[in-house]
Amino acid sequence: MSFPAFQERKAMTLSLKPLLLAGALAATLPALAMADATISLPDAGFAPEGISHDTSGNLYVGSLTQGRIAKISLKTGEITEFAPAGANGLVTVVGVHVEGDQTFACSSDPGIGALTGTSAPALVAFDTDTGAPSGRYPLPEGGMFCNDIAALPDGTILVTDSFVPRIYALKPGADQLEVWLDDSRFAGEGFNLNGIAYDDGAVFVARYNTGTLHQIDLGSHGEAGTITDLKMSAEIHGADGLTALGGRRFLIVEGGGLHAGARGALLGATVSEGAVNLSTIADDLNVPTTATVIGKTAYVVEGQLDHLFDPSAGPADPYRILAIELPETFQ
């Protein structure tokens, strides 16, 4: 996901808090509403961003503004509190990733939430079955913004930092994050490393401010190897979430920007011979952020970030998760 300068973010915090606190105190949310391939989130202050799913088909969605994670049952339509506001030091929930019996979340603090200033940025973990906190891993010294999460075949968890050119690793059994990659090519003004995914022997990472995709080969011991700046077939306006589909096929969520009226898209991407071929799966989305795939369906969060960061955008529309059937090429 992407944010403007910290000064602009913090200026909005006080105006958001009355609405956010009311939602943050709720222990259980109402049942979801499903119509026309959408899931409506009933809490007007939730501000969703990251999404993932477990093997039972439940969705896990984090709140930027309330510092909590909701669990959505696609079988019953029930929305419940998976991790309450501030659990395990949550402040602003960005990326969410379910990996077996552990659910990981990136907690950062861009100054827009009810809990701003209460905890340092970290990768946090919860028991997938119970929601109980199971680990908290602060970013190494100099780290600034925990964003998105991916898993390697050996169980290593990788995390992007959007304000310094790093990817962190939590190795199996480790009790702290280490720097897996630090490369100046990913440095620059604004928001940089964002979505991350593993596929076919390599790690792929999206860079928000350049709208590009990059391939990082894995070494024989799981270390970062050769980096390839992939050639893009078209321009992406804000490369946010990245989902691997296998066979070097991906979904890329194009955010569209943070200005009032911004619109984004769900893109399909195929990587071959150092190039990325892009196609549009769904467009005119309300500033989408991330996606997760169950079967042939992509569940895409409409984060509406423009309503958080551009005062002229006014109040957000009702928050939704879109259920988009994927074309055969990306199933």
N, C-alpha and C positions, 0 to 999 in steps of 0.2 A: 504494500500500500504506500501512498505518498502523502507528505505533509508539506506545507509551506514553511517559512522561517519560524523558529521557535518564538520570536517576539510576537508574531501575528497570532500564533496558536494560543499563547497565554492570555492574550487580551480577551479571548472569547470564553475563558473558563468560567468566570463568575456568572455570565448570563445563561450558561448551560446548566449550572448546578441545581437550581430548583427543580427542573424537569427530571434530571438524571437521578437525583436522590430518591424521588418517589418510586422510580422503577427499580432502583438497586435494592430497596428494602423488601421487595416481593420475594417470598420463599418459593412459590410455585406459580408458573405462568398459565394462562388459559390455554385451552386446546387450540391448535392451529386451524386456519381456514384454508381449504384447498379448492381452487376453482380455476379453470382455464390454464392448467399446468403451472400454477403458482402456489407458493406457501406464504401466507401473510403472517407476519410477526405482529402480535397484538400490542406490544409495548412500544409506544411512540418515541421513547427516548433510548431505545436499545442501541442503535447505530451499529449494525453488524459489519464484520470485516472478514475474518478467517472462517473457513469451513472444512470439515473432514467427516468421515463416517467410519463406523465399526463393521464387523462382519455380520452383525444382526440387522444391518440396514438403518441404524439410528444415525441421525446427523448431529454434529457438534458445532455450534456457532458461537463465536466470541463477540463481546461488546467492546467497542472502542471507548465509550464514554462511561460505562458503569463498572468495568473491570470484573466481568463475570462471564461464565460460559453456560449456554443453554443446551439442553439435549432434546432432540425432536424425534419422536417415534413415527416412522412412516407407516407403520402397521395400524396404530391406534389413533394417530393424529394428536397425541398429547405432547405438550411442551413442558418440561420440568427443569428445575435448576440443577445443573451438573456440578458447577463450582460457583458458590455464591460470591458476591462482590468482595474483593480483597483477599479471597482465599489464596493461601500460599504466596502472598505478596503481589497478587495481580493488581495492575494499575490500569493500563490500556491493553486490551487483548488484541494482538495483531494476528500472526499466523497460528493455526491450529492443525495438529497432525496426530491422528490415532495410529499407534503402532502396537498391535496386539493388546496386551494387558496394560499398556501405558498410553496415556493421552498427554501429548506435549503441547505447550502454548508459549508463544513469545509474549512476554510482558514488557512493554516499553512505556515511556512517559513523555509524549509530545505536548503536554500541558492542556489537554482538552477534556479531561475526565474529572469526575467527582473525587477521585482518589489521587489526583496528581500530587507529587511530592512525598508520597508515603513509602515508596520502595524503589530501589535501583533496578535498571533494566536487567532481565534475566530470562533464561529458558526455564520454565517450570513444568513439573510433571505431576500427573494425577493417576490414581488407579482407575482404569476404564470401567470396571464393574461397579465400584463404590463411590467414585469421585473423591476419595480421600487423597490429600497431598502425599506424594511419594518422592519428591526431589525438587530442589531449587538450585540452579546453577547460574550465578551472576556472570555477566560478560567479563572477559579478561580486561586488565587495565587498559584504558584507552577506548574500550568499546562504548558505543553510544545508542544504537537502536536495533534491537532484536526484531527481525521481521518475519522471515518465512523459514520453513522446516522441511527437511527431507531425510530419508533413511537409506543407508547403504546396505548391500546384501549381508554384510557381517554384523549388522545391528548398530553400527555407528550412526549417530544422529548429527546432521549438518544444519547449520543455522546461518542465515545471511545477516550482515550488518549494513544498513543502508546509508549511514553517515561516515563510516570509515571503510576502506576497500578490503574488507575481510569476510571470510567464511570461518565459522568456528565448528569444532567437532567435539561431541561427547562420545567417547569410545565405550564399548560394553564394559560395565563394572567400574567406570571412572566416576569420581566424585566432583569433577570440575571440567569446565570447557577448556579447550586449548585452541590456539590459532592454527587452522588447517591450511588457510590460504591468506596471504597478504600481498596484494599486487596493485601497484600504482595505476595500472590501466583502468581500474575501476574507481579511481578517485575523481572528484570533480564537484562543481557546484550543484546544489540541489540534491535530489534523491537518486541514489545509484542502485546497488544490488537489491533485488527484490525477490521474485519467485525463484524457487530452486526445485530440481527434480533429478532423480537418477534413472538412467535407462541405458541398457546395452553397453555396459562397461565404462560409462562416462557420467559425469555430473553436468547438468545444464542449468544455466542461471540467466534470468531475465534482468535487464538493466532498465529501470523506469525512465530516467531522463533522456536516454538515447533511443529507447524503443528497440533495443537489440537483444539478441540471444547469443550466448557464449557457451562453448563446450570445453570442459576440463577433463582430460583423460585421467584415469586412475592408475597409479603406479602399482607395482607388484605387492606392496604392503599397505595398499589403501591410501597412500599419500597423493596429494595433488600433483598431476603431471602437466603435460603440454596443454596450453590454453589456445583455443582457436576462436577468433572473432568471426562468427558466421555471417555470411552475406545474406541480407534480408531481401526478399522479393518485393516487399512493400513497406511503407512507413507505418510504425505503430505509435500511437499517441498515448504514452503511459503504459509500458509493459508491466503488468502487475502479477497476478497469480499464474502459476505454471503447473500443469498436470501432465505426467507422463502416461501414455497409453500403450507403450510397447512398440517395438519395431521402429524406433526413432520418430514416433508420432506423438504430438503434444497438443494440449489445449493451452492457449495463451489468453488471459483476460486483459483486454485493452480498456484501461480505465477511462480515457477520454479527457481527463483534466480535472481541475478543482474550481473552475470558474462557473458561475451560474449558467444553467442550461446545458452543461457538458453532457455528452452521451458517449457511451462506449460500445464494446462488442465482444462476443466470444469468437475467437479465431482458432482455426485448425492449422497446425504447422507440421510439416514433414521435413526432416533434416537428411540431406544426402550430399556427399562430396563437398562439404564445407559451405553448403548453402541451405537456406530455409525457404521453403515454398509455403506461402500463407494463403488461406482461403477463409472467407467469412461464413461462420455457421449461424450466428444470430447478431443482428445489429440493433441500433436505437435502444440500447440498454441504459438504465438510469445509474450511470457511474458505477459499473460493476467492479468488484475487487478480486474475488477468488472463486474457485470451482472445485467440486469433488464429483467423481463419477461412480455410479452404481449401475452395473449392467450396461444398458444402452442409453442411459440418461445422465446428463450433466446437471448438477444442482449448482446454480450460479447466484452468488450474493449480489444484490444491488445495494451497494454501500452508501450511495448518494453523498459522497464526501464533499461535493460542492456546497451542500446545505450546512455543513459544519464549518467551512472555511471561507465562504464568500457571503457576507451579510446580505447582499442583494438577492441571493437565492431564496431567502425567506424560509419558512418551515419546510421540513422534509415531507415528502409524500409518505404514505404508509410503507414501512419497510417490507421487502419481499425477497424470497428465494425463488428463482425461476427454475422449473424443471424442463429442460430442453432436450428433446430427443436428438441424438447424434446421427449424422449421416453415416452411411455404411463405411465410408473411407476411414472414419474415426471411431468405429465401434471396436 
